[in-house]
Amino acid sequence: MGVVYLARDTKLDRSVAVKSLPAELASDSTTRMRFRREAKLLASLNHPNIAVIHEIIEQEEDASYLVLEYVPGETLAQRIAREPLKLEEALSIGQQVSEAVSAAHDKGVIHRDLKPGNIKITPEDKVKVLDFGLAKVSISEEKNVEDTVTQPGRVIGTPAYMSPEQARGKSTDHRTDIWSFGCIMYEMLTGNVPFEGETATDTVARILEREPDWEVLPQETPTNIRDLLRRCLEKDPRRRLRDIGDAGIELRETLTLPATATAARAAAPVRTLWRWAIVIGLVAGPLVVLLAVVGPNIGRWRELLLGGASPGRIKSLAVLPLENLSGDPNQEYLPYGITEALIADLAKIEALQVRSRTSIMQYEDVKKPLSEIARELNVDAVVEGSVLRVGQQVRITAQLIHAPTDTHLWVNSYQRDLGDVLTLLSEVARTIAGQIEITITPDQEALLTAKRPINPEMYEAYLKGMFHLNKMTPEGTEKGLDYFRLAIERDPSDPLAYGGLALGYVASAHGPGAPPDAFEQAKAAAVQALKMDDTVAEAHAALAQIKLYKDWDWAGAEQAFLSALKLNPNLTLTRAQYSWYLLLFGRTDEALAEMRRVQQVDPLTPLWPAWQGWQYWWTGQNKEAIEEARESLELDSDYPVALYILGSAYAEKGMYEEAIKAHQRAGVLSREWKSGLGRTYAMASRLEEARLVLAELEADPTPWDTFFVAQIYAVLGEKDEAFRWLEVAYGPPNHPYVPWISHPPAFKPLHDDPRFADLLRRLNLPE
């Protein structure tokens, strides 16, 4: 890519590095474009661990120079070759590298050639990441450059550090840097690259087909660092560590721990003895009773007796669906509801990342090794157990398992009256936090302990309501509302029932066939719940959506969103709706980050990557929109929302045949998304077919159709009809998407019309 000289800046009296294009490359337009782009990317980055650019000099006769910060010292490649790195030194270097790359990712910059030769270590042990010559930019402003410089199917990078998708010439994102980072960490700790062959082809084959030799890691390598390396070097990018910033946090925390706390421990002997303990416990029933009486911390007894301990820091976990031991399918709602309540309590502990209900419920009645489930959910540990109800008594058994090693860390059984189950679940959450040594702040402790006895009949109806509501079907919503009304009848003084009722009405307000007074009913129920108890997260969540989609109370909406998420960070739908709120006000980076967090907490729900793709599409990042839509379709190949987004992004790129195919399929699967086909036909100048779709939609329009029919007319250039349908969408009742009218690309032809400005004025959006 270039030749680099050490030079002297005579004006400022400093040493600089001058990078120039070799003569044989200087006349190549693509190389010169990449050279200019490196300058732009470096200029956009400002981090102490990234070498800065001073200026770019372009002269005639194809001579170009980058004037860069001169970094004295040796490269990491030279440092590794000189002598083995001590553990602390490797972790410190890794932390600085991860923080530098994280800063680049935050700016939408992917390095793509991260390797020891591009990392410099100064005499003061300061790390600098160099050479962004092969970097990829994902921000929309650079779309044309990216399309020109990076061609699909072209393999770019250094073989030993390439991710599998990079080696195959496939599309890459920030996760390719995470793979390279894992390779670098492995090499620092072992002195060898994880995949090494005699030729580049041999190396690529090993990357695609083999696992690293984990046995060569030094014995003193902490278990959490071993786990981190495995997560970085997952061949499937969907299972890989999602954010390199998390690696920096892990490394920093490990460096601050005493050596005894991070020492690796052999898990197999503990696991074997613990299994014998279970067998003995099953035989000696009275002994089990005695242990339960002595105290709930059976896991602590195990540590004292067996000398075992937690195998590495646990920062993420999944509560698997609790088993229904009653054998009665009509009791299915009880373990379902208790599982969700336990997830909600654990999610209140900010230092612990807990997977959401919708992802874990996919493992109900699924027989898979726990280690495999943990890998799919990208968690360190799982909680599994069972629920048995006899009369008004509920017995809950739960155990905490370090999934990668199948090591049981804690197990206990509890039996309480159904009316005390919320207090019981808070106790379980606090016990789990103590077992894995997660700190609970005073505020979080207050949320976990502020429980009250509940009316068992009310709670049973409430659990049934949530069970049906969470099916996310019109029938389920209607059934859920019936049970919430029954719960209020059973105990009109309990805020939980009103919170559930508010969520049910909000759910019924979205989509075709929405009741005209759904938002008003939801608001009344939410206000009533908060009058009784202002810590009901579901009531705040319902109020946030009402203020956003119905009242257009922008300040009130954000306040309600933040209140709900503070009380229950695992309300994934609420966090996703908050992401749309942020997008509405131009806070695009924050919006995309929130939606990524939703995907991290709930990785197996296709709606979230589809919505992330929708946001990319609306912000002009069509390549990223296509990638997210495809990820959604990997989770559900017949998911109409993902097909709608895929077709819409294809259409924006002028790929009309692909767009029509996706939209035809979406329309067959769900009439709700038929409008996309009409809009794409109009964009492709297939006007007769566009009007056929319009005629079908206008023959029996639903309130949901109004916003989308307006888009088709806007693309056809029929502004009067477009504004007529927008007025219908404006309401009352208003279409929930109306506040975002500035975002859809289809409405751009309307932006300079005074009627569009008038619509925006009536929405009362802040400047």
QUIKAFEN-V59059 format. One record per residue. N is the residue number from 1. NEAR is the number of other ideal C-beta (glycine too) atoms within 10 Angstrom. D_FIRST is the distance of its C-alpha to the first C-alpha in Angstrom with 1 decimal. Layout:
BEGIN
<<N & NEAR & D_FIRST> <N & NEAR & D_FIRST>>
END
This chain:
BEGIN
<<1 & 15 & 0.0> <2 & 18 & 3.8> <3 & 11 & 7.3> <4 & 15 & 9.9> <5 & 10 & 13.5> <6 & 10 & 16.7> <7 & 15 & 18.8> <8 & 12 & 22.2> <9 & 14 & 23.1> <10 & 7 & 26.5> <11 & 6 & 27.8> <12 & 8 & 27.6> <13 & 7 & 27.8> <14 & 12 & 24.9> <15 & 12 & 21.9> <16 & 17 & 18.5> <17 & 18 & 14.8> <18 & 19 & 13.1> <19 & 22 & 9.3> <20 & 17 & 8.7> <21 & 21 & 6.8> <22 & 10 & 7.7> <23 & 11 & 10.9> <24 & 8 & 10.5> <25 & 17 & 8.1> <26 & 16 & 9.9> <27 & 11 & 12.8> <28 & 13 & 11.5> <29 & 9 & 13.0> <30 & 12 & 11.3> <31 & 20 & 7.8> <32 & 16 & 9.8> <33 & 13 & 11.8> <34 & 22 & 9.2> <35 & 23 & 8.3> <36 & 16 & 12.1> <37 & 20 & 12.7> <38 & 22 & 10.9> <39 & 21 & 13.3> <40 & 17 & 16.2> <41 & 22 & 15.7> <42 & 25 & 15.7> <43 & 13 & 18.6> <44 & 16 & 20.5> <45 & 19 & 20.4> <46 & 10 & 23.0> <47 & 18 & 23.6> <48 & 12 & 24.4> <49 & 20 & 22.0> <50 & 22 & 18.9> <51 & 20 & 17.3> <52 & 14 & 18.1> <53 & 21 & 16.6> <54 & 18 & 19.0> <55 & 12 & 17.9> <56 & 18 & 15.6> <57 & 13 & 16.5> <58 & 12 & 16.2> <59 & 8 & 18.1> <60 & 5 & 19.4> <61 & 7 & 18.1> <62 & 15 & 14.7> <63 & 12 & 13.8> <64 & 18 & 12.2> <65 & 19 & 12.0> <66 & 23 & 12.1> <67 & 17 & 15.1> <68 & 23 & 15.1> <69 & 17 & 17.8> <70 & 18 & 18.0> <71 & 19 & 18.9> <72 & 13 & 21.0> <73 & 16 & 21.8> <74 & 14 & 20.3> <75 & 18 & 17.9> <76 & 24 & 19.8> <77 & 15 & 18.7> <78 & 13 & 20.5> <79 & 18 & 23.3> <80 & 22 & 24.0> <81 & 11 & 24.0> <82 & 9 & 26.4> <83 & 8 & 29.2> <84 & 13 & 30.0> <85 & 21 & 29.7> <86 & 13 & 33.0> <87 & 19 & 33.5> <88 & 11 & 33.8> <89 & 14 & 30.6> <90 & 24 & 28.6> <91 & 23 & 30.2> <92 & 17 & 29.5> <93 & 23 & 25.8> <94 & 28 & 25.7> <95 & 21 & 27.7> <96 & 23 & 25.3> <97 & 29 & 22.2> <98 & 29 & 24.2> <99 & 22 & 25.4> <100 & 24 & 22.0> <101 & 27 & 20.7> <102 & 21 & 24.1> <103 & 20 & 23.8> <104 & 26 & 20.5> <105 & 20 & 22.3> <106 & 15 & 25.3> <107 & 15 & 23.2> <108 & 20 & 22.0> <109 & 25 & 18.4> <110 & 22 & 17.2> <111 & 27 & 14.4> <112 & 23 & 13.9> <113 & 23 & 11.9> <114 & 29 & 14.7> <115 & 22 & 15.3> <116 & 24 & 17.0> <117 & 15 & 13.9> <118 & 24 & 12.9> <119 & 23 & 16.5> <120 & 24 & 18.1> <121 & 21 & 21.9> <122 & 12 & 23.6> <123 & 8 & 26.9> <124 & 7 & 28.8> <125 & 11 & 27.3> <126 & 14 & 25.4> <127 & 23 & 22.4> <128 & 23 & 19.2> <129 & 24 & 16.6> <130 & 21 & 13.1> <131 & 22 & 9.6> <132 & 27 & 10.4> <133 & 21 & 7.1> <134 & 19 & 8.7> <135 & 23 & 12.1> <136 & 23 & 14.9> <137 & 22 & 17.7> <138 & 20 & 21.2> <139 & 17 & 23.3> <140 & 17 & 25.1> <141 & 12 & 24.0> <142 & 18 & 20.5> <143 & 17 & 21.9> <144 & 9 & 21.1> <145 & 15 & 17.4> <146 & 16 & 17.2> <147 & 12 & 19.2> <148 & 13 & 17.0> <149 & 20 & 13.5> <150 & 18 & 14.7> <151 & 10 & 17.0> <152 & 8 & 19.8> <153 & 8 & 19.8> <154 & 8 & 16.0> <155 & 13 & 14.9> <156 & 17 & 11.6> <157 & 19 & 11.3> <158 & 19 & 12.5> <159 & 21 & 15.9> <160 & 20 & 18.2> <161 & 28 & 17.6> <162 & 27 & 17.6> <163 & 27 & 20.7> <164 & 20 & 23.0> <165 & 18 & 22.4> <166 & 26 & 18.6> <167 & 20 & 19.2> <168 & 15 & 21.6> <169 & 13 & 19.2> <170 & 14 & 21.7> <171 & 18 & 21.5> <172 & 23 & 20.4> <173 & 17 & 21.6> <174 & 23 & 21.9> <175 & 24 & 23.5> <176 & 27 & 20.3> <177 & 29 & 19.4> <178 & 26 & 23.0> <179 & 27 & 22.6> <180 & 28 & 19.6> <181 & 26 & 21.7> <182 & 26 & 24.6> <183 & 25 & 22.7> <184 & 27 & 21.7> <185 & 26 & 25.4> <186 & 23 & 26.7> <187 & 22 & 24.7> <188 & 22 & 25.9> <189 & 24 & 29.4> <190 & 20 & 29.6> <191 & 14 & 27.1> <192 & 13 & 25.7> <193 & 20 & 23.4> <194 & 24 & 25.6> <195 & 26 & 24.5> <196 & 12 & 23.7> <197 & 16 & 24.1> <198 & 7 & 23.9> <199 & 9 & 21.2> <200 & 14 & 18.7> <201 & 10 & 21.4> <202 & 13 & 24.0> <203 & 20 & 22.0> <204 & 20 & 21.7> <205 & 14 & 25.4> <206 & 18 & 26.4> <207 & 25 & 24.6> <208 & 13 & 26.5> <209 & 10 & 29.8> <210 & 12 & 30.4> <211 & 11 & 31.1> <212 & 20 & 30.0> <213 & 12 & 32.7> <214 & 14 & 34.1> <215 & 5 & 36.8> <216 & 12 & 34.5> <217 & 17 & 34.0> <218 & 14 & 36.0> <219 & 6 & 39.6> <220 & 13 & 39.4> <221 & 20 & 36.6> <222 & 22 & 38.4> <223 & 21 & 39.2> <224 & 22 & 37.5> <225 & 25 & 34.2> <226 & 17 & 34.7> <227 & 21 & 35.4> <228 & 24 & 32.3> <229 & 23 & 30.1> <230 & 18 & 31.9> <231 & 21 & 31.3> <232 & 24 & 27.6> <233 & 25 & 27.3> <234 & 19 & 29.5> <235 & 15 & 28.2> <236 & 11 & 29.7> <237 & 22 & 27.8> <238 & 15 & 31.1> <239 & 16 & 32.5> <240 & 22 & 29.6> <241 & 24 & 29.9> <242 & 19 & 29.7> <243 & 19 & 28.5> <244 & 25 & 26.4> <245 & 16 & 28.6> <246 & 19 & 31.4> <247 & 26 & 29.7> <248 & 21 & 29.5> <249 & 15 & 33.2> <250 & 23 & 34.1> <251 & 24 & 32.4> <252 & 16 & 34.0> <253 & 14 & 37.4> <254 & 21 & 37.2> <255 & 14 & 36.4> <256 & 9 & 39.5> <257 & 13 & 41.9> <258 & 7 & 44.0> <259 & 10 & 43.1> <260 & 6 & 46.1> <261 & 12 & 45.1> <262 & 21 & 41.8> <263 & 14 & 42.9> <264 & 17 & 42.3> <265 & 16 & 45.6> <266 & 11 & 46.7> <267 & 19 & 47.7> <268 & 10 & 49.5> <269 & 12 & 52.7> <270 & 22 & 53.1> <271 & 17 & 52.6> <272 & 11 & 55.2> <273 & 15 & 57.8> <274 & 19 & 57.3> <275 & 12 & 58.1> <276 & 10 & 61.2> <277 & 17 & 62.1> <278 & 14 & 61.9> <279 & 10 & 64.2> <280 & 11 & 66.6> <281 & 14 & 66.5> <282 & 9 & 67.4> <283 & 9 & 70.4> <284 & 12 & 71.6> <285 & 9 & 71.9> <286 & 7 & 73.9> <287 & 11 & 71.1> <288 & 16 & 68.7> <289 & 11 & 71.2> <290 & 10 & 71.6> <291 & 17 & 67.9> <292 & 14 & 67.7> <293 & 7 & 70.6> <294 & 10 & 69.2> <295 & 10 & 66.1> <296 & 15 & 63.2> <297 & 15 & 60.5> <298 & 20 & 60.9> <299 & 23 & 57.3> <300 & 13 & 58.1> <301 & 14 & 61.1> <302 & 20 & 58.8> <303 & 16 & 56.5> <304 & 8 & 59.6> <305 & 10 & 61.1> <306 & 15 & 58.1> <307 & 11 & 55.8> <308 & 21 & 53.0> <309 & 17 & 50.7> <310 & 22 & 47.9> <311 & 24 & 44.9> <312 & 25 & 42.2> <313 & 21 & 41.9> <314 & 24 & 42.7> <315 & 19 & 41.1> <316 & 17 & 41.5> <317 & 26 & 44.2> <318 & 26 & 45.9> <319 & 29 & 49.7> <320 & 22 & 50.4> <321 & 22 & 53.4> <322 & 24 & 56.5> <323 & 16 & 58.9> <324 & 21 & 62.1> <325 & 15 & 64.8> <326 & 16 & 67.7> <327 & 7 & 67.1> <328 & 10 & 68.1> <329 & 8 & 65.5> <330 & 9 & 67.3> <331 & 15 & 66.1> <332 & 15 & 62.4> <333 & 20 & 61.9> <334 & 24 & 62.8> <335 & 24 & 60.0> <336 & 22 & 57.6> <337 & 22 & 58.6> <338 & 26 & 58.8> <339 & 23 & 55.2> <340 & 24 & 54.0> <341 & 22 & 56.0> <342 & 23 & 54.6> <343 & 22 & 51.0> <344 & 22 & 51.8> <345 & 26 & 53.3> <346 & 27 & 50.4> <347 & 25 & 47.9> <348 & 25 & 49.7> <349 & 23 & 48.2> <350 & 14 & 45.0> <351 & 13 & 43.4> <352 & 23 & 43.8> <353 & 22 & 41.9> <354 & 24 & 44.3> <355 & 27 & 43.6> <356 & 28 & 45.7> <357 & 23 & 48.8> <358 & 19 & 47.4> <359 & 19 & 44.8> <360 & 24 & 47.1> <361 & 16 & 50.0> <362 & 14 & 48.2> <363 & 19 & 49.0> <364 & 15 & 52.7> <365 & 7 & 54.5> <366 & 9 & 51.2> <367 & 5 & 51.4> <368 & 11 & 48.1> <369 & 10 & 47.2> <370 & 19 & 46.6> <371 & 15 & 43.3> <372 & 10 & 42.1> <373 & 19 & 43.3> <374 & 24 & 41.7> <375 & 18 & 38.3> <376 & 18 & 38.8> <377 & 23 & 39.8> <378 & 19 & 37.2> <379 & 21 & 39.9> <380 & 24 & 41.0> <381 & 26 & 44.7> <382 & 22 & 47.3> <383 & 23 & 50.9> <384 & 20 & 53.3> <385 & 24 & 57.0> <386 & 16 & 60.1> <387 & 23 & 62.7> <388 & 20 & 66.4> <389 & 20 & 68.9> <390 & 9 & 72.7> <391 & 8 & 74.7> <392 & 12 & 73.3> <393 & 11 & 71.7> <394 & 22 & 68.0> <395 & 14 & 66.5> <396 & 22 & 62.8> <397 & 17 & 61.1> <398 & 22 & 57.5> <399 & 18 & 55.2> <400 & 25 & 51.7> <401 & 22 & 49.5> <402 & 26 & 46.2> <403 & 22 & 44.8> <404 & 21 & 42.1> <405 & 19 & 44.8> <406 & 16 & 47.8> <407 & 21 & 49.4> <408 & 20 & 52.3> <409 & 22 & 52.2> <410 & 24 & 55.2> <411 & 19 & 57.9> <412 & 21 & 61.0> <413 & 18 & 63.6> <414 & 19 & 65.2> <415 & 13 & 68.2> <416 & 17 & 69.2> <417 & 14 & 71.0> <418 & 21 & 68.9> <419 & 17 & 69.6> <420 & 17 & 67.8> <421 & 25 & 64.7> <422 & 20 & 62.4> <423 & 16 & 63.4> <424 & 20 & 62.9> <425 & 25 & 59.3> <426 & 21 & 58.4> <427 & 19 & 59.8> <428 & 23 & 57.7> <429 & 26 & 54.5> <430 & 19 & 55.3> <431 & 18 & 56.1> <432 & 26 & 52.8> <433 & 22 & 51.0> <434 & 14 & 53.0> <435 & 18 & 52.2> <436 & 22 & 48.5> <437 & 12 & 48.8> <438 & 19 & 47.4> <439 & 10 & 48.6> <440 & 19 & 50.8> <441 & 12 & 51.2> <442 & 7 & 54.7> <443 & 11 & 54.0> <444 & 21 & 52.8> <445 & 15 & 55.8> <446 & 12 & 58.1> <447 & 20 & 56.6> <448 & 20 & 57.1> <449 & 11 & 60.7> <450 & 12 & 62.0> <451 & 16 & 63.4> <452 & 12 & 66.9> <453 & 12 & 69.3> <454 & 21 & 69.1> <455 & 18 & 71.7> <456 & 18 & 71.0> <457 & 16 & 72.1> <458 & 21 & 69.8> <459 & 24 & 66.8> <460 & 21 & 67.5> <461 & 23 & 67.5> <462 & 28 & 64.3> <463 & 24 & 62.5> <464 & 24 & 63.6> <465 & 28 & 62.4> <466 & 24 & 58.9> <467 & 19 & 58.8> <468 & 22 & 59.5> <469 & 23 & 57.5> <470 & 20 & 54.3> <471 & 12 & 54.6> <472 & 13 & 53.2> <473 & 13 & 55.5> <474 & 14 & 58.2> <475 & 9 & 60.9> <476 & 17 & 59.5> <477 & 24 & 59.3> <478 & 14 & 62.9> <479 & 18 & 64.1> <480 & 26 & 62.3> <481 & 22 & 64.0> <482 & 15 & 67.4> <483 & 24 & 66.8> <484 & 28 & 65.7> <485 & 17 & 68.9> <486 & 17 & 70.8> <487 & 27 & 69.2> <488 & 21 & 70.3> <489 & 12 & 73.8> <490 & 17 & 73.8> <491 & 17 & 72.8> <492 & 12 & 72.5> <493 & 10 & 71.6> <494 & 21 & 68.3> <495 & 21 & 65.1> <496 & 27 & 63.0> <497 & 30 & 64.9> <498 & 28 & 64.3> <499 & 27 & 60.6> <500 & 30 & 60.4> <501 & 30 & 62.4> <502 & 30 & 60.1> <503 & 30 & 57.0> <504 & 30 & 59.0> <505 & 26 & 59.9> <506 & 28 & 56.3> <507 & 25 & 55.1> <508 & 21 & 57.9> <509 & 24 & 56.8> <510 & 13 & 53.5> <511 & 14 & 53.2> <512 & 13 & 55.9> <513 & 9 & 59.5> <514 & 20 & 59.1> <515 & 12 & 62.5> <516 & 11 & 62.9> <517 & 12 & 64.0> <518 & 21 & 61.5> <519 & 24 & 59.6> <520 & 14 & 63.0> <521 & 18 & 64.2> <522 & 25 & 61.0> <523 & 19 & 61.3> <524 & 15 & 64.9> <525 & 28 & 64.1> <526 & 29 & 61.1> <527 & 15 & 63.1> <528 & 18 & 66.0> <529 & 27 & 63.8> <530 & 21 & 62.3> <531 & 11 & 65.8> <532 & 16 & 66.8> <533 & 15 & 63.6> <534 & 12 & 60.5> <535 & 16 & 58.4> <536 & 23 & 58.4> <537 & 22 & 54.7> <538 & 27 & 55.5> <539 & 32 & 57.7> <540 & 27 & 54.9> <541 & 28 & 52.5> <542 & 33 & 55.0> <543 & 28 & 55.7> <544 & 28 & 52.0> <545 & 29 & 51.7> <546 & 25 & 55.0> <547 & 22 & 53.9> <548 & 23 & 50.6> <549 & 22 & 51.8> <550 & 21 & 55.4> <551 & 13 & 56.3> <552 & 16 & 53.1> <553 & 16 & 53.7> <554 & 18 & 50.1> <555 & 9 & 50.7> <556 & 15 & 53.1> <557 & 23 & 50.7> <558 & 17 & 48.0> <559 & 15 & 50.6> <560 & 26 & 52.0> <561 & 26 & 48.6> <562 & 13 & 47.8> <563 & 18 & 51.3> <564 & 25 & 51.1> <565 & 20 & 47.7> <566 & 16 & 48.9> <567 & 20 & 51.9> <568 & 21 & 50.1> <569 & 23 & 46.2> <570 & 23 & 46.4> <571 & 26 & 47.8> <572 & 22 & 44.8> <573 & 21 & 46.2> <574 & 24 & 47.0> <575 & 23 & 43.5> <576 & 20 & 42.1> <577 & 22 & 44.6> <578 & 27 & 43.6> <579 & 25 & 40.0> <580 & 23 & 41.4> <581 & 23 & 43.3> <582 & 20 & 40.1> <583 & 21 & 38.4> <584 & 18 & 41.6> <585 & 14 & 41.1> <586 & 12 & 37.4> <587 & 14 & 36.3> <588 & 17 & 33.7> <589 & 13 & 31.5> <590 & 15 & 34.7> <591 & 22 & 36.1> <592 & 20 & 33.1> <593 & 15 & 33.1> <594 & 23 & 36.9> <595 & 26 & 36.5> <596 & 17 & 33.9> <597 & 19 & 36.4> <598 & 27 & 39.1> <599 & 23 & 37.0> <600 & 17 & 36.5> <601 & 22 & 40.2> <602 & 22 & 41.2> <603 & 22 & 38.5> <604 & 18 & 40.8> <605 & 26 & 42.1> <606 & 20 & 40.6> <607 & 21 & 41.6> <608 & 30 & 39.1> <609 & 28 & 35.8> <610 & 25 & 37.6> <611 & 23 & 38.4> <612 & 27 & 34.9> <613 & 29 & 33.7> <614 & 24 & 36.5> <615 & 23 & 35.2> <616 & 25 & 31.6> <617 & 26 & 33.2> <618 & 20 & 35.3> <619 & 19 & 32.4> <620 & 14 & 30.4> <621 & 24 & 27.9> <622 & 22 & 29.0> <623 & 16 & 26.2> <624 & 24 & 27.1> <625 & 26 & 30.7> <626 & 25 & 30.4> <627 & 21 & 28.9> <628 & 27 & 31.7> <629 & 30 & 34.3> <630 & 15 & 33.3> <631 & 20 & 33.4> <632 & 26 & 36.9> <633 & 19 & 37.9> <634 & 13 & 36.9> <635 & 18 & 39.6> <636 & 15 & 42.0> <637 & 11 & 41.4> <638 & 13 & 44.2> <639 & 23 & 43.4> <640 & 23 & 44.3> <641 & 22 & 42.5> <642 & 29 & 39.2> <643 & 27 & 39.9> <644 & 29 & 40.8> <645 & 32 & 37.5> <646 & 30 & 35.5> <647 & 29 & 37.4> <648 & 29 & 37.1> <649 & 27 & 33.3> <650 & 24 & 33.1> <651 & 27 & 35.4> <652 & 19 & 33.4> <653 & 15 & 30.4> <654 & 11 & 32.8> <655 & 18 & 33.0> <656 & 17 & 36.8> <657 & 10 & 37.9> <658 & 17 & 36.1> <659 & 25 & 37.5> <660 & 21 & 41.0> <661 & 17 & 41.0> <662 & 28 & 40.1> <663 & 28 & 42.6> <664 & 16 & 45.3> <665 & 18 & 45.0> <666 & 27 & 45.1> <667 & 22 & 48.2> <668 & 14 & 49.9> <669 & 16 & 49.3> <670 & 15 & 50.4> <671 & 17 & 52.1> <672 & 17 & 50.7> <673 & 23 & 47.3> <674 & 21 & 48.6> <675 & 26 & 47.7> <676 & 27 & 44.0> <677 & 27 & 45.0> <678 & 28 & 46.9> <679 & 28 & 44.2> <680 & 30 & 41.6> <681 & 26 & 44.2> <682 & 25 & 44.6> <683 & 21 & 40.9> <684 & 18 & 40.7> <685 & 8 & 43.8> <686 & 15 & 45.9> <687 & 11 & 48.6> <688 & 7 & 51.6> <689 & 15 & 50.1> <690 & 22 & 49.0> <691 & 16 & 52.6> <692 & 14 & 53.9> <693 & 22 & 52.0> <694 & 21 & 53.2> <695 & 10 & 56.8> <696 & 16 & 56.5> <697 & 19 & 55.3> <698 & 14 & 57.8> <699 & 7 & 60.7> <700 & 8 & 60.7> <701 & 15 & 58.2> <702 & 13 & 57.7> <703 & 18 & 56.8> <704 & 20 & 53.4> <705 & 21 & 52.8> <706 & 22 & 53.4> <707 & 23 & 49.9> <708 & 24 & 48.3> <709 & 24 & 50.7> <710 & 26 & 50.0> <711 & 23 & 46.3> <712 & 28 & 47.3> <713 & 25 & 49.5> <714 & 26 & 46.8> <715 & 22 & 44.4> <716 & 21 & 47.3> <717 & 10 & 47.9> <718 & 15 & 51.4> <719 & 15 & 51.2> <720 & 9 & 54.9> <721 & 17 & 54.8> <722 & 25 & 51.6> <723 & 20 & 53.2> <724 & 15 & 56.4> <725 & 22 & 54.7> <726 & 24 & 52.8> <727 & 13 & 56.1> <728 & 17 & 57.4> <729 & 23 & 54.4> <730 & 18 & 55.1> <731 & 13 & 58.4> <732 & 6 & 60.5> <733 & 16 & 59.5> <734 & 19 & 55.9> <735 & 23 & 53.0> <736 & 21 & 50.8> <737 & 16 & 47.6> <738 & 19 & 49.1> <739 & 21 & 47.6> <740 & 16 & 44.1> <741 & 22 & 45.0> <742 & 17 & 42.1> <743 & 19 & 39.5> <744 & 19 & 40.0> <745 & 20 & 38.0> <746 & 23 & 41.3> <747 & 20 & 43.1> <748 & 12 & 40.8> <749 & 17 & 43.2> <750 & 21 & 45.9> <751 & 11 & 44.2> <752 & 8 & 45.6> <753 & 15 & 49.1> <754 & 7 & 51.7> <755 & 13 & 52.8> <756 & 20 & 49.4> <757 & 12 & 49.6> <758 & 11 & 53.1> <759 & 20 & 52.1> <760 & 13 & 49.5> <761 & 9 & 52.2> <762 & 11 & 54.5> <763 & 17 & 52.0> <764 & 10 & 52.1> <765 & 14 & 48.5> <766 & 6 & 47.6> <767 & 2 & 45.4>>
END
